Every structure is written in structure tokens, then in C-alpha cells.
């Protein structure tokens, strides 16, 4: 089913994002995590690439298995990294053959060791190029696009970033999934701005449970998400007192509180970036009142 239609039919909801292992030897452990999270009953699950599209070849096989073996509604990430018309067609044909109805169209991050994104194809330089191509050539697919509550770090301005989102929606985007953020006011301010532009598609907030102080500092610098001072201080205090396990405890508690507040204030649902950590996700979801 198309995710936009699922969102309209069931609110609030939880959805999950998985990260495919780089090596096939790790697939058994990955699908163990999937099985442990089946009781969450996610509205949909998304499957991302590794850095620079390094797990691109695995994404199609994994989303197919999530649908056929586990009865989940999958959404495959698709980026402009290494893109050509032939590769994009091959991937989308594979989705259609597997009965997968949803794709998240992204520009993608630069490959490892490359600071700036350099398009591999004149046809696919921006996420909007992917959206336009998919809508034109594969009209049955539902298309998700990314939104940035705190502005994409490469956007020339916050207004330009909103205009880019409007363009993606106008070209065929059906719904938006946001980049991670840690202050819910950023999300609701973003929604207000988007609605003020006449955009009515669902805007699903992405929530990340912090499991490591070093990784969240690196990630926030890359994606432009700010860490509220009080939250950062709590993470640093936890790290000093108990190391990674204490940081994870604080991060999971914050994500649970954040998800509940989003639901209570009217967000359509919550998209959890799982980091393939079943215990963290189960702890967050078990504490939610839906």
C-alpha cells in the first residue's frame, strides 16, 4: 500500500528505519532485530543505504524480504549517488516486481572521503530530479521526500530550503519524513512554515535515540541538527559518569519523551531511526501512550 494512504488511515503511528549491514554475513543478525521489532507493528519500515550508497545492492533484496517474509510495508531509499537512468530504472523495476509500493527519493550524501556532493549524472543532480523521474515513469509508486526542520546544511538559506521542499512536493512527493532533531519546537515551527506555503502533505517527524556521545556530535555537525544545551550537558554528564551505557540510557529516555510530546501535540506519527538496536526501540515504544 502507498504510505500516504496508510498515514491518513491510521494516526498516530510508529514507523521504523533500518540500516542494512555492509556484509551479508551480518544479515542473520539484522533480521533477528527485525523479528524482535515485529510486535511494534510499525505502519511502515524504511531501508537506507550505507554512506555514499555503499549498501545500494542490498536494499532491493532486503525490502523485498521485509514485505514477503515479514508482512511489513517497506519503503526503499533511493539516492542520486552513482545514479544513471539505467541503474534507476533497474532498481525501480525491481521494486515493482517485488510489490514494493514506496520509495524515499534523496540526493544522498557524498561517498566516504569526499567532502562535497558531486553528481554522477546530469540527469540526477538533486532529489527533485529523482522525484520528477519516478512520478513520470513509475506513477504507481508513492514517493517520500526529506524535510529539514533546522535547514539543510548546504542550503543557501532557510527560505531556499523550504522552496526546495515545495518543488519536490510539486513534482510528485506524497509525504515528507524529516531529518532528525532534538527539540520538538523546531519540528512544529517547521510544520507551520510548510503549511503557510500551502503544502498539505503529511510531515512525519524523525526521532533518533542517542546511543553514543561521539557519534551524535559528529552526526549533528553533518546534518545540521542542534543539540539543546541542557540535553548535551546531560549526555556529557552521563558519559563522564557511566560511559556509553549511561549515555544510551539518557538518549533513550529523551527519545521516548520526545516521541510522546510529538504525538500529544498532533504529529501524525513518529519515525524512529532504529540504528538496528531492538532494545532501544522497544524501550521507547513500550513507554508511549498512543
Order of alpha helices (4+ residues) and beta strands (2+ residues): alpha-beta-alpha-beta-alpha-beta-alpha-beta-alpha-beta-alpha-beta-alpha-beta-alpha-alpha-beta-alpha
